[in-house]
Amino acid sequence: MRKKLVCLLLLFCLLLGGCAAAEGLTVTATFYPVYLAAINVCRDVEGVSVACLAPPTAGCLHDYQITSAERRTLADSNVILANGAGLESFLEKLLPQLKGTVVEAAEGIELLPGHEDEWNPHVWVSVSGAIREAENIAAGMAAADPAHAGQYAANCAAYTEKLRALKEETAAALAPCAGKSIVTFHEAFDYYAAEFGLNVAAVVQHDEGSAPSAREIADTVKTIREEGVCALFAEPQYTDESIDLIARETGLPVYLLDPVVSGEADPDDFDAYLRIMRQNLETLLEALQ
C-alpha cells in the first residue's frame, strides 16, 4: 500500500512538472523592433514563446492607446520586453498590475535630446543601439530564466555578430557621404545619422500624428536652402502632405526610409531588421551619391 502511494505521489509530481513545462515562459514585446530582437535572443529556447503586443499598423508607441485585451496580455506575461526611454508611456500606469519581469531594452544607452525637452527613444534605428538592445534583452531573459542563460547569451552573440557586420558594411558604404545634410520625416533617424556621419538638418513632423504649421514648413524650407540639403526622406508607416509640399517648394526628391517600427510579427523572420536596414542603406546611397 505504501509503495503504491509513493508511486502515485511520484506520478502526480511528474504530471505537475509536465504541466509547468508545457506552460513555458510567455514573453511579450511591446512592438515590432523589440520583437525582432527578442525572437533572435529567444531562438530555439525550449518552452519560450514570444509575442508582439502592438499590431503591425501601430507604428511608434509615443501616444499608443492600449486595449483591454492587450492589458490582459501584459498582465498574463512572464516577461515584458519594452524599448523604454519614455516610449511606452502606457506601461507606467500598468506596472502595479504586472506580475512578470519588465525589461527595458534601452536601459543604459546614452540618449539624444528629442523635441520639447524629451529624450529621443528611437535608439534601435542606430545599429549600435540595436546591438545594445539585444544585449539588454538577453541579460533580462537570463535573469528571468536562469536555466537557459547560456542559450540566451549564445543566441545574442550570434545575432549581434550579424549586426556588427551590418554596421561595418554601412559605415564603409556611407563614408563618402559624411557630412551631407538630409531632412527626415520625424526624429527616428537621428541616432542612425549620428552613427554614420550624416546631418539631420530638420524634421518635418516633431509630434507624431500632428501636421506641421505653415510657419514650421517655411522654416524647414529655409533650412534646406541654407544648409544645402540634398534629399527628403518620408517613412512608409506615415502619410503627410507636408513633405510633398516641401518637395515642391525646394525641388528635392522624396525617398522612403523605414525606421523598423512596424511589420508582421513572423516568428521565423529572424533577419527582418537586417533586411530593412540594408534597404535603407541602398536608398540613402541612391539619394546621396
C-alpha positions as a printed NumPy array, in Angstrom:
array([[  0.   ,   0.   ,   0.   ],
       [  2.784,   2.397,   0.972],
       [  4.687,   1.56 ,  -2.225],
       [  1.564,   2.239,  -4.258],
       [  1.086,   5.599,  -2.516],
       [  4.698,   6.615,  -3.23 ],
       [  4.243,   5.723,  -6.906],
       [  1.072,   7.791,  -7.078],
       [  2.837,  10.758,  -5.484],
       [  5.717,  10.463,  -7.949],
       [  3.296,  10.314, -10.85 ],
       [  1.463,  13.372,  -9.517],
       [  4.743,  15.329,  -9.296],
       [  5.713,  14.323, -12.81 ],
       [  2.341,  15.461, -14.108],
       [  2.716,  18.787, -12.342],
       [  6.188,  19.223, -13.792],
       [  4.902,  18.348, -17.238],
       [  2.181,  20.971, -16.932],
       [  4.702,  23.605, -15.846],
       [  6.972,  22.722, -18.769],
       [  4.026,  22.802, -21.165],
       [  3.02 ,  26.267, -19.935],
       [  6.548,  27.525, -20.505],
       [  7.594,  31.15 , -20.419],
       [  5.383,  33.749, -22.069],
       [  7.322,  36.742, -23.378],
       [  5.574,  39.823, -24.767],
       [  7.461,  42.503, -26.701],
       [  5.702,  45.858, -26.816],
       [  6.21 ,  46.44 , -30.543],
       [  7.972,  45.333, -33.709],
       [ 11.658,  46.336, -33.266],
       [ 11.757,  44.885, -29.734],
       [ 10.016,  41.761, -31.042],
       [ 12.661,  41.296, -33.748],
       [ 15.47 ,  41.395, -31.189],
       [ 13.52 ,  39.099, -28.86 ],
       [ 12.913,  36.31 , -31.389],
       [ 16.645,  36.228, -32.093],
       [ 17.635,  36.164, -28.418],
       [ 14.993,  33.514, -27.586],
       [ 15.564,  31.46 , -30.737],
       [ 15.033,  27.703, -30.16 ],
       [ 14.876,  28.079, -26.363],
       [ 12.525,  25.312, -25.266],
       [  9.264,  26.423, -23.685],
       [  9.696,  30.111, -24.501],
       [  7.115,  31.837, -26.682],
       [  7.473,  35.421, -27.906],
       [  4.544,  37.599, -28.953],
       [  4.267,  41.174, -30.193],
       [  1.751,  43.346, -28.355],
       [  1.125,  46.186, -30.816],
       [ -0.453,  45.344, -34.194],
       [  1.511,  45.771, -37.451],
       [ -0.166,  49.115, -38.155],
       [  0.717,  50.706, -34.794],
       [  3.938,  52.498, -35.743],
       [  5.821,  54.157, -32.87 ],
       [  4.159,  53.886, -29.475],
       [  4.501,  57.538, -28.401],
       [  0.777,  58.006, -27.765],
       [ -0.376,  54.423, -28.136],
       [ -3.811,  53.644, -26.701],
       [ -3.648,  50.171, -25.243],
       [ -6.746,  47.969, -25.482],
       [ -8.29 ,  45.902, -22.664],
       [ -7.21 ,  42.693, -24.415],
       [ -3.638,  43.985, -24.602],
       [ -3.768,  44.876, -20.904],
       [ -4.71 ,  41.278, -20.138],
       [ -1.907,  40.025, -22.363],
       [  0.642,  42.066, -20.431],
       [ -0.85 ,  41.033, -17.083],
       [ -0.513,  37.349, -18.05 ],
       [  3.042,  37.619, -19.396],
       [  6.029,  36.21 , -17.536],
       [  8.375,  38.715, -19.188],
       [  7.507,  42.074, -20.78 ],
       [ 10.139,  43.48 , -23.137],
       [  9.84 ,  47.217, -23.738],
       [ 12.008,  49.718, -25.546],
       [ 11.872,  52.155, -22.634],
       [ 13.427,  55.649, -22.861],
       [  9.945,  57.074, -22.332],
       [  8.421,  55.482, -25.432],
       [  5.771,  53.239, -23.843],
       [  4.082,  55.741, -21.531],
       [  1.125,  53.379, -21.067],
       [  3.338,  50.942, -19.149],
       [  3.857,  53.262, -16.182],
       [  0.22 ,  53.046, -15.075],
       [  0.116,  49.291, -15.659],
       [  3.217,  48.372, -13.648],
       [  1.319,  47.6  , -10.396],
       [ -0.847,  45.113, -12.309],
       [  2.021,  43.226, -13.944],
       [  3.272,  40.03 , -12.339],
       [  6.002,  39.496, -14.913],
       [  9.509,  40.896, -15.181],
       [  9.753,  44.137, -17.176],
       [ 12.938,  44.555, -19.224],
       [ 13.739,  47.903, -20.868],
       [ 15.907,  47.315, -23.926],
       [ 17.207,  50.898, -23.999],
       [ 18.464,  50.748, -20.412],
       [ 21.915,  52.328, -20.061],
       [ 22.054,  53.673, -23.623],
       [ 23.06 ,  57.32 , -23.909],
       [ 20.031,  59.143, -25.279],
       [ 19.887,  62.02 , -27.711],
       [ 17.679,  65.01 , -26.894],
       [ 14.276,  64.987, -28.522],
       [ 11.508,  67.523, -29.01 ],
       [ 10.447,  69.857, -26.172],
       [ 12.921,  68.66 , -23.532],
       [ 12.069,  65.   , -24.026],
       [ 14.55 ,  62.259, -24.878],
       [ 14.617,  60.66 , -28.308],
       [ 13.655,  56.981, -27.778],
       [ 14.468,  55.663, -31.295],
       [ 17.75 ,  54.035, -30.28 ],
       [ 17.139,  50.807, -32.24 ],
       [ 17.415,  52.652, -35.579],
       [ 21.128,  53.014, -34.905],
       [ 22.788,  49.647, -35.486],
       [ 24.855,  50.16 , -32.339],
       [ 21.605,  50.818, -30.49 ],
       [ 20.098,  47.616, -31.874],
       [ 23.146,  45.699, -30.622],
       [ 22.846,  47.174, -27.126],
       [ 19.124,  46.471, -27.029],
       [ 19.662,  42.821, -27.975],
       [ 22.286,  42.516, -25.238],
       [ 19.95 ,  44.078, -22.663],
       [ 17.159,  41.728, -23.695],
       [ 19.483,  38.727, -23.38 ],
       [ 20.548,  39.832, -19.894],
       [ 16.92 ,  40.356, -18.878],
       [ 15.874,  36.961, -20.198],
       [ 18.773,  35.266, -18.407],
       [ 17.72 ,  36.901, -15.123],
       [ 14.095,  35.816, -15.622],
       [ 15.016,  32.313, -16.808],
       [ 18.458,  31.355, -15.397],
       [ 18.15 ,  27.767, -16.591],
       [ 18.559,  28.95 , -20.188],
       [ 21.001,  31.802, -19.558],
       [ 23.724,  30.194, -21.667],
       [ 21.405,  29.79 , -24.635],
       [ 20.225,  33.404, -24.468],
       [ 23.862,  34.545, -24.371],
       [ 24.821,  32.34 , -27.326],
       [ 21.826,  33.471, -29.386],
       [ 22.603,  37.088, -28.614],
       [ 26.24 ,  36.659, -29.632],
       [ 25.22 ,  35.086, -32.954],
       [ 22.714,  37.846, -33.669],
       [ 24.942,  40.763, -32.676],
       [ 27.735,  39.331, -34.832],
       [ 25.434,  39.809, -37.829],
       [ 24.538,  43.292, -36.616],
       [ 28.204,  44.253, -36.277],
       [ 28.812,  43.085, -39.833],
       [ 25.887,  45.279, -40.939],
       [ 27.371,  48.229, -39.048],
       [ 30.766,  47.833, -40.72 ],
       [ 29.151,  47.447, -44.132],
       [ 27.011,  50.559, -43.617],
       [ 29.892,  52.661, -42.289],
       [ 32.073,  51.781, -45.279],
       [ 29.306,  52.457, -47.8  ],
       [ 28.275,  55.806, -46.282],
       [ 31.794,  57.105, -45.661],
       [ 31.796,  59.133, -48.934],
       [ 28.537,  60.789, -47.804],
       [ 29.881,  62.023, -44.465],
       [ 28.593,  65.476, -43.521],
       [ 25.747,  65.537, -46.032],
       [ 22.519,  67.104, -44.78 ],
       [ 19.137,  65.447, -45.011],
       [ 15.585,  66.144, -43.861],
       [ 13.704,  63.241, -42.28 ],
       [ 10.03 ,  62.79 , -41.572],
       [ 10.466,  62.702, -37.796],
       [ 13.235,  62.087, -35.255],
       [ 13.562,  58.349, -35.867],
       [ 16.846,  58.588, -37.812],
       [ 18.801,  60.894, -35.504],
       [ 20.768,  58.008, -33.957],
       [ 21.47 ,  56.484, -37.365],
       [ 22.683,  59.815, -38.732],
       [ 24.948,  60.374, -35.726],
       [ 26.423,  56.9  , -36.086],
       [ 27.199,  57.162, -39.791],
       [ 28.199,  60.804, -40.155],
       [ 25.071,  62.327, -41.672],
       [ 23.456,  65.592, -40.577],
       [ 19.718,  65.766, -39.936],
       [ 19.155,  69.435, -40.748],
       [ 15.433,  69.341, -39.945],
       [ 12.493,  67.029, -39.353],
       [  9.105,  67.526, -40.964],
       [  6.924,  66.331, -38.088],
       [  8.009,  66.816, -34.464],
       [  4.841,  65.38 , -32.943],
       [  3.634,  62.102, -34.418],
       [  0.176,  62.476, -35.936],
       [  0.326,  66.283, -35.834],
       [  0.975,  68.082, -39.114],
       [  3.497,  70.951, -39.027],
       [  2.216,  74.51 , -39.132],
       [  2.723,  76.793, -42.128],
       [  5.469,  78.586, -40.164],
       [  7.251,  75.293, -39.421],
       [  7.107,  74.309, -43.095],
       [  8.521,  77.702, -44.085],
       [ 11.333,  77.289, -41.534],
       [ 12.142,  73.838, -42.919],
       [ 12.28 ,  75.18 , -46.483],
       [ 14.601,  77.952, -45.31 ],
       [ 16.88 ,  75.442, -43.545],
       [ 17.012,  73.277, -46.658],
       [ 18.168,  76.208, -48.789],
       [ 20.697,  77.459, -46.234],
       [ 22.277,  74.086, -45.459],
       [ 22.337,  72.593, -48.922],
       [ 20.095,  69.648, -48.096],
       [ 20.186,  67.118, -50.909],
       [ 17.218,  64.847, -50.156],
       [ 13.962,  64.497, -48.239],
       [ 13.008,  61.247, -46.548],
       [  9.486,  60.116, -45.719],
       [  8.535,  56.917, -43.877],
       [  6.315,  54.111, -45.197],
       [  4.295,  53.98 , -41.959],
       [  3.057,  57.574, -42.194],
       [  1.405,  59.818, -44.763],
       [  1.652,  63.585, -44.601],
       [  1.144,  66.077, -47.417],
       [  3.633,  68.426, -45.739],
       [  6.674,  66.612, -47.11 ],
       [  5.228,  66.771, -50.64 ],
       [  4.676,  70.499, -50.199],
       [  8.3  ,  70.927, -49.063],
       [  9.455,  68.898, -52.053],
       [  7.539,  71.169, -54.442],
       [  8.936,  74.29 , -52.779],
       [ 12.544,  73.075, -52.889],
       [ 12.611,  70.825, -55.938],
       [ 14.116,  67.991, -53.855],
       [ 13.199,  64.345, -54.433],
       [ 11.448,  62.338, -51.717],
       [ 12.7  ,  58.881, -50.736],
       [ 11.41 ,  56.357, -48.192],
       [ 13.38 ,  55.285, -45.121],
       [ 11.897,  52.616, -42.868],
       [ 12.59 ,  53.117, -39.126],
       [ 11.608,  49.482, -38.436],
       [  8.69 ,  50.466, -36.222],
       [  6.074,  48.13 , -37.652],
       [  5.657,  44.891, -39.536],
       [  4.112,  41.45 , -39.386],
       [  5.302,  39.555, -36.305],
       [  6.65 ,  36.476, -38.059],
       [  8.45 ,  34.229, -35.526],
       [ 10.714,  32.86 , -38.265],
       [ 11.738,  36.187, -39.796],
       [ 14.972,  36.453, -37.81 ],
       [ 16.758,  38.723, -40.293],
       [ 13.966,  41.267, -40.795],
       [ 15.879,  44.103, -39.103],
       [ 18.998,  43.453, -41.191],
       [ 16.963,  43.264, -44.404],
       [ 15.133,  46.535, -43.73 ],
       [ 18.304,  48.365, -42.735],
       [ 20.129,  47.176, -45.854],
       [ 17.231,  48.507, -47.937],
       [ 17.587,  51.83 , -46.09 ],
       [ 21.277,  51.846, -46.944],
       [ 20.527,  51.297, -50.641],
       [ 18.014,  54.147, -50.532],
       [ 20.496,  56.504, -48.885],
       [ 23.193,  55.669, -51.4  ],
       [ 20.805,  56.32 , -54.273],
       [ 19.762,  59.65 , -52.763],
       [ 23.135,  60.963, -51.598],
       [ 25.66 ,  59.879, -54.217]])
